[in-house]
Amino acid sequence: MAEAALAQPKQAAGVESGAKRRLKPPVLIAMVAGAVVLGGLIVFLLGLGKESTDDAEVDADVVPLALRVGGQVVHVSVAENQLVKKGDLILQLDDADYQAKVLQAQAELDSARAQADAADAQAAVAEAGAKGGLSQAEASLTGTARSVSNARAQVEQARATLVSRRADFKLAETNVQRARSLLKDNAISQQQADQYFATFDSAKAGVEAAQASVTAAEEQLLRSEAQVTEAQGRVVVTRPVDALIAAARANAAYQHARVKSAEAALTLANLNLAWTRLLAPGDGVVSRLTAYPGATLSAGQTVGSFVPDKKYIVANFKETQVAKMHPGQRADISIDGTGKTLSGKVESLAAGTGARFSLLPPDNATGNFVKITQRIPVRITLDAIPAGLMLRAGQSVEATVHVNE
């Protein structure tokens, strides 16, 4: 009885164990399927409204460092991959030649300014002289014209006097002839005859004097008329006052233009002198230095690269991922190798695919076409970079954009 009672539970346990062995595979499959479905659902829910890509990298506006003037390097102030601040000296060229050119340009400017001042003074003198010369010439013409009038009046007066003296002479000559006849007849005394003779001599002298006065007056008239002609010539010469003043002012303007040219040359010389110092364009890192003391560099020669502190992300999303993307959407950036995630915002989407902007863009003119999903570069700005985290241009990241925001 006891053995039978013990055997009965063992048989029941064996039946139950067999049942469990028969039910285990379906249960495991169901559990695995459930886990897969649950995991897929979780992934779907987590990825809902997001677009991600691991084809992304840290980028920066890398600037080639080049000199704007040529010369020999005398000093390099930075080492390879050194941090610099905006305005820090990177290298210095020998500037002796450029300093001499500055002094030369300054001397030319001083000379031009002196010539401009002289031209201004000459213009003022020319203006005053031209106006004064014309006024003087016109006054002289007026005076000589009056002198001609006076000379003509004197000629007329002298001629009238000559006519009067000739009349007196004629009368005296007649009286002398009558006196001689009367003196022969003893009709008059010798004393009376002598008076007639004296009056005749006086009348004759008066005629000669009047004739001399007429000659002198006519000569004065000729001189006055000559002076009028001369004064008219001076008026003609000095009359174009505006032209003379314009010529003087034009010369002054030319000299002032030379001053401006000299000022520009001095400015350029100072710029060339300043350009012998290569300065950091901003805060960042100087890398790939190729210039050392003693090297002779030419204008425009690249001597290194400047990587600014400001970094951004370029994520190449598939063309099927960017339909809902637009600037301003939130983005999560996972930095490879650090395990850190940064936040950012979509700044812009490229106007073409990466292949289109490549050095040799694809051309399907042959008709041999295979459709490949293209990548569109999306630029993402970072909100903040934690202290101590160093981002380097070209570093790989994974970008996720919240396209439903």
C-alpha positions in Angstrom: 0.0 0.0 0.0 2.8 2.4 0.9 4.7 1.5 -2.2 1.7 2.0 -4.3 1.1 5.3 -2.7 4.7 6.4 -3.4 4.6 5.2 -7.0 1.5 7.2 -7.8 3.0 10.6 -7.2 6.1 9.7 -9.2 3.9 8.7 -12.1 2.1 12.0 -11.9 5.3 14.0 -11.7 6.6 12.1 -14.8 3.4 13.0 -16.7 3.7 16.7 -15.7 7.4 16.8 -16.7 6.7 15.3 -20.1 3.9 17.9 -20.6 6.4 20.7 -19.9 8.8 19.3 -22.3 6.2 19.1 -25.0 5.0 22.7 -24.3 8.5 24.5 -24.1 9.4 25.1 -27.8 6.1 26.9 -28.7 6.4 29.0 -25.6 9.9 30.0 -26.4 9.0 30.8 -30.0 6.1 32.9 -28.8 8.3 34.7 -26.4 11.0 35.4 -29.0 8.3 36.6 -31.5 6.8 38.7 -28.8 10.1 40.2 -27.9 10.9 40.9 -31.6 7.6 42.5 -32.1 7.9 44.5 -28.9 11.4 45.6 -29.9 10.3 46.5 -33.4 7.4 48.4 -31.9 9.7 50.2 -29.5 12.2 51.1 -32.3 9.3 52.2 -34.5 7.9 54.4 -31.8 11.3 55.8 -30.9 12.1 56.5 -34.6 8.7 57.9 -35.3 9.1 61.6 -36.5 12.9 61.3 -36.7 15.3 60.9 -39.6 18.9 59.7 -38.9 22.1 59.1 -40.8 25.6 58.1 -39.9 26.9 59.8 -43.0 27.7 63.0 -41.2 30.8 64.7 -40.0 32.0 67.8 -38.1 33.0 70.6 -40.4 34.4 74.1 -40.2 35.1 77.0 -42.5 38.8 76.1 -42.9 40.7 79.1 -44.2 44.0 78.9 -46.2 46.5 81.3 -44.7 48.3 83.3 -47.4 50.3 86.5 -47.5 49.2 89.4 -49.6 52.8 90.6 -50.1 56.0 88.8 -50.8 59.2 88.8 -48.8 61.6 86.9 -46.5 60.2 85.4 -43.3 62.1 86.7 -40.2 59.9 85.3 -37.5 57.2 82.6 -37.0 55.2 83.1 -33.8 53.2 79.9 -33.7 53.8 76.2 -33.7 51.9 73.5 -35.6 48.4 73.0 -34.3 48.6 75.9 -31.9 45.6 77.6 -30.5 45.4 81.3 -31.4 43.2 84.3 -30.8 41.9 86.7 -33.3 44.7 89.2 -34.2 47.6 87.0 -32.9 50.8 87.3 -34.9 51.4 84.1 -37.0 54.5 85.2 -38.9 56.5 88.4 -39.8 58.2 89.3 -43.1 61.2 91.5 -43.4 59.6 95.0 -43.8 62.6 97.2 -44.5 61.6 97.7 -48.2 58.0 98.4 -47.3 59.0 101.0 -44.6 61.1 102.8 -47.2 58.2 102.8 -49.6 56.0 104.4 -46.9 58.6 107.2 -46.4 58.8 107.7 -50.2 55.0 107.9 -50.5 54.9 110.3 -47.6 57.5 112.6 -49.3 55.6 112.5 -52.5 52.4 113.4 -50.7 54.2 116.4 -48.9 55.5 117.6 -52.3 52.0 117.3 -53.9 50.4 119.2 -51.1 53.0 122.0 -51.4 52.4 122.2 -55.1 48.7 122.3 -54.5 49.0 125.2 -52.0 51.2 127.0 -54.6 48.6 126.4 -57.3 45.8 127.8 -55.0 47.9 130.9 -54.4 48.6 131.3 -58.1 44.9 130.9 -58.8 44.1 133.6 -56.3 46.7 135.9 -57.8 45.7 135.1 -61.3 42.0 135.9 -60.5 42.9 139.2 -58.8 45.4 140.1 -61.5 43.1 139.3 -64.4 40.2 141.3 -62.9 42.6 144.2 -61.9 44.3 144.1 -65.3 41.1 144.3 -67.2 39.9 147.2 -65.0 43.2 148.9 -65.5 43.2 148.4 -69.2 39.6 149.6 -69.5 40.5 152.7 -67.4 43.6 153.3 -69.5 41.5 153.0 -72.7 39.0 155.5 -71.2 41.8 157.9 -70.3 43.5 157.7 -73.6 40.2 158.2 -75.4 39.8 161.4 -73.4 43.3 162.4 -74.2 42.5 162.0 -77.9 39.5 164.2 -77.5 41.6 166.8 -75.7 44.4 166.5 -78.4 41.9 167.0 -81.1 40.5 170.1 -79.4 44.0 171.4 -79.0 44.6 170.8 -82.7 41.5 172.7 -83.6 42.4 175.5 -81.2 46.0 175.7 -82.6 44.7 175.7 -86.2 42.2 178.5 -85.3 45.1 180.4 -83.7 47.1 179.8 -86.8 44.3 181.2 -88.9 44.1 184.2 -86.6 47.9 184.7 -86.7 47.9 184.5 -90.5 45.2 187.1 -90.7 47.2 189.4 -88.4 50.3 188.7 -90.5 48.3 189.5 -93.7 47.2 192.7 -92.2 50.7 193.6 -90.9 52.1 192.8 -94.4 49.6 195.1 -96.0 50.4 197.8 -93.5 54.1 197.4 -94.1 53.6 197.8 -97.9 51.5 200.8 -97.4 54.0 202.2 -94.9 56.8 201.8 -97.3 54.8 203.6 -100.0 53.9 206.4 -97.6 57.4 206.6 -96.3 58.7 207.2 -99.8 56.2 210.0 -100.2 57.2 211.3 -96.8 53.5 210.9 -95.8 54.5 209.3 -92.5 57.3 209.6 -90.2 60.0 207.0 -89.9 58.8 206.2 -86.4 55.4 205.3 -87.6 56.9 203.2 -90.4 59.1 201.4 -87.8 55.9 200.6 -85.8 54.4 198.9 -88.8 57.6 197.0 -89.5 57.6 195.8 -85.9 54.0 194.8 -86.0 54.8 192.8 -89.2 57.7 191.0 -87.6 55.5 190.3 -84.6 52.7 188.9 -86.8 55.2 186.8 -88.7 56.5 185.3 -85.4 53.0 184.8 -84.3 52.3 182.8 -87.5 55.4 180.7 -87.0 54.5 180.1 -83.3 50.9 179.2 -84.2 52.2 176.8 -86.9 54.5 175.2 -84.4 51.6 174.8 -82.0 49.5 173.2 -84.7 52.3 170.8 -85.4 52.8 170.0 -81.7 49.0 169.5 -81.3 48.8 167.2 -84.3 51.8 165.1 -83.0 50.1 164.9 -79.6 46.9 163.8 -81.3 48.9 161.0 -83.1 50.5 160.0 -79.8 47.1 159.9 -78.1 45.6 157.9 -80.9 48.5 155.4 -80.6 47.9 155.2 -76.9 44.3 154.4 -77.6 45.3 151.6 -79.9 47.7 150.2 -77.3 45.0 150.5 -74.6 42.5 148.7 -76.9 45.1 145.9 -77.3 45.5 145.6 -73.6 41.8 145.4 -73.2 41.6 142.7 -75.8 44.4 140.7 -74.1 43.0 141.1 -70.6 39.3 140.7 -71.5 39.1 136.9 -71.3 39.2 137.1 -67.5 37.0 133.9 -67.1 39.3 131.9 -69.3 42.4 133.0 -67.4 40.8 132.3 -64.0 39.5 128.9 -65.3 43.0 128.0 -66.4 44.4 128.9 -63.0 41.7 127.0 -61.2 42.1 124.0 -63.5 45.8 123.9 -62.6 44.9 124.0 -58.9 42.4 121.2 -59.3 45.1 119.1 -61.1 47.5 119.6 -58.2 44.8 118.6 -55.7 44.1 115.5 -57.8 47.8 114.7 -57.5 47.5 115.1 -53.7 44.7 112.5 -53.7 46.8 110.2 -55.8 49.7 110.6 -53.4 47.4 110.0 -50.5 46.2 106.8 -52.1 49.8 105.7 -52.8 50.6 106.4 -49.1 47.6 104.3 -48.0 48.6 101.5 -50.2 52.2 101.6 -48.9 51.0 101.5 -45.3 48.7 98.6 -46.2 51.6 96.7 -47.8 53.7 97.4 -44.6 50.8 96.1 -42.4 50.5 93.0 -44.7 54.0 91.9 -43.8 52.4 90.7 -40.6 50.2 87.6 -41.0 47.6 87.7 -38.3 45.0 85.1 -37.1 41.6 85.9 -38.7 39.8 84.6 -35.6 39.9 82.2 -32.7 41.0 78.8 -33.7 43.9 76.5 -34.5 46.8 77.0 -37.0 47.7 73.8 -38.8 49.9 72.6 -41.7 52.4 75.3 -41.4 54.9 75.4 -44.3 56.7 78.7 -43.6 59.9 79.0 -41.5 62.4 81.8 -40.8 64.6 82.5 -43.8 62.1 81.3 -46.4 61.2 83.7 -49.2 57.5 83.8 -49.9 55.6 85.3 -52.8 52.3 87.2 -52.6 49.4 84.8 -52.4 51.5 81.8 -51.3 49.7 79.6 -48.8 51.6 79.0 -45.6 49.1 77.1 -43.5 45.5 76.5 -42.7 43.3 78.1 -40.1 40.6 76.0 -38.4 38.1 78.3 -36.5 36.6 77.3 -33.2 33.1 77.5 -34.6 32.1 74.1 -35.9 29.0 72.8 -37.5 27.7 69.5 -38.8 27.2 68.4 -42.4 24.8 65.4 -42.5 24.2 63.7 -45.8 20.6 62.5 -45.7 19.0 60.3 -48.3 16.8 62.2 -50.7 13.9 60.1 -49.3 14.6 61.5 -45.8 14.4 65.2 -46.4 10.8 65.7 -47.5 9.8 67.0 -44.2 13.0 68.7 -43.2 13.3 72.5 -43.0 15.5 75.0 -41.2 14.9 75.4 -37.5 14.1 71.8 -36.7 15.8 70.2 -33.6 18.6 67.8 -34.2 20.6 65.4 -32.0 24.3 64.8 -32.7 26.0 61.7 -31.4 29.8 62.1 -31.4 31.7 58.9 -32.4 34.3 57.8 -30.0 33.0 60.0 -27.1 29.5 58.6 -26.4 28.3 62.2 -26.0 25.2 63.7 -27.7 24.9 67.3 -28.5 21.8 69.3 -29.5 21.5 71.5 -32.5 19.2 72.9 -35.2 18.9 72.5 -38.9 20.4 75.6 -40.5 19.9 74.9 -44.2 19.5 72.2 -46.9 21.7 72.2 -49.9 20.2 73.2 -53.2 21.6 70.0 -54.9 22.9 66.6 -54.1 26.4 65.9 -53.0 27.2 64.2 -56.3 26.0 67.3 -58.2 28.5 69.5 -56.3 31.4 67.0 -56.8 34.4 67.8 -58.9 33.1 65.6 -61.7 29.3 65.6 -61.5 27.5 62.7 -63.1 26.4 63.0 -66.7 23.8 60.6 -68.1 24.2 61.7 -71.7 25.0 58.1 -72.7 21.6 56.8 -71.4 23.4 54.2 -69.2 21.4 55.0 -66.1 21.2 53.1 -62.8 19.0 54.7 -60.2 20.9 55.3 -56.9 19.4 57.0 -53.9 21.2 60.4 -53.7 22.4 62.2 -50.6 21.5 65.8 -49.8 23.9 67.7 -47.5 22.1 69.3 -44.5 23.9 71.9 -42.4 23.3 71.7 -38.7 24.4 74.3 -36.1 25.3 73.2 -32.6 23.6 74.9 -29.7 26.5 74.5 -27.3 29.7 72.6 -27.0 30.6 71.3 -23.4 33.8 72.5 -21.9 36.6 70.2 -22.5 35.0 68.6 -25.6 37.3 69.1 -28.6 35.6 68.8 -32.0 37.8 68.4 -35.0 36.9 69.1 -38.6 36.2 65.8 -40.4 35.2 63.9 -37.2 32.4 61.3 -37.8 29.1 61.8 -36.1 25.5 60.5 -36.3 22.8 63.0 -36.9 19.1 62.7 -36.0 16.6 65.3 -37.1 13.2 65.7 -35.5 11.2 66.2 -38.7 7.8 66.5 -37.0 8.7 69.7 -35.1 
